[in-house]
Amino acid sequence: FADDVDDYPAIAKDLFITLLDNNATGLFTYNPHGQIRLGLNADPEYLATLANRCQIEILTPQPNSSVGTQWSETLIQALEDPFSIPTLPPCFQTIHEINRAGLLRKTANFIIKSLKEGTVEPRDIAIIAPGLDEIARYSLMEILTKADISVNPLNEQRPLIGSALVRGLLTLLALVYPGLGKLLSQDAVAEMLEVLAGQDEIDPVRAGFLADYCYVPDYNHPHLLPVTAFPRWDRLGHRTVKAYEQILAWVEVQQKNCLHSLNLEQPLVITTSIHNSAIAYAKPEVIALLDKAINDFFDNGSSLPYPQLSALRELSETAQHYWEVNKRQQRNEPQPETLTETLSNFIELLRKGTITANAYPLQMLNPNSLNAVTLATIYQYRSLRSVHPWQFWLDTSSHLWSSGGAAMLFAAPLFLKSWSGQPMTPEDEEKIEKERLNRILHDLSGRATERIYFCYSDLAVNGTEQTGELLTLAHSTVS
């Protein structure tokens, strides 16, 4: 059984034909409005010829009515002849601003207002963009998160070091273990105090004062001083002093334990509720200490929002994988690395942005089980094959919608079985873009059950005027 063979590479058909020739029974599904991976190794036209070996069954229309079921052909007709459709129906609406920054704020605020009114739930909303740059992703997530609305960015690929929680834990490790003073700075220590205690206990200003007066930089043994080292410590407030003293006591205890274990050259065993058992590795104290810090300072992540919890899980998984690989690598080395060297290399690896925050999902496999607003690119959302009552098509005036928002592999059309052998002409490229845009309109509108919002700005990020293909649809829609 092969589902959606319009996304399979050409070699898959050769395999299927071989199986069919040897008396295998096959069942194949093909979506003419799919072809999500066209240009990314898929060869839909070649796979479509499997129909010559099959008995064709046309599936009935989808049981749940959608916007696309009724109006997808109207959208395509409006693109080809804008004057044929004077105004689109009320299920299509427009959010318009002059600049993109205002558009992001207006879109997020509209979603917040709709959710507070109880019109929809967060899981009913999907924000779809042809390309999500860091500014748009951060702005939308920040505005919605501050309003206590969860956001689920699909397949987020930000570096793990971009998380303040991860940076704070790495600073904590460098402070506990000796010989890592070169990796520390006053700014990093201030951020660590703020992250571990929380802004309600230690705000950025007080964290800066504590780092300036109570942090002693030292190459081999950096450490924290008592709060009384700050001349005006009485002005910090009771909560800040108490939170700092708790962090200081925790660090001092772990420093003594680590020095003791290093002197004895024995593994340090720490019991933590993350695994409900004692942890012991060949060089285990780093991973065990990391889990203990997550458990003690973040309550094992139970009260953290999903993106932060995902980053912590990825940090824990990355540390375990790194130490396992390092252990095998050091077996045949004449002079194995010391623990300090290994930890230093690990911290520097993360600070270079090498590892991305894609932890094993905590939620169920069904993404809709998470009551959060979905944030995705066109390719990600189409690959998800999900359905949402409300869709927000971001940057509708951008030319990126014509290309599907995803770059094709180099010279991809030349590797299709249907290629004539002649060079691609501008007319051929225009035809490919038009067909792709039609499929996108069919597919996305078919996954919206109530409304589609065209969100566009007159100016792009660089200030240039945007005149994309879908601008015609936005102008035919009620604001």
Disulfide bonds with the S-S distance in Angstrom:
none
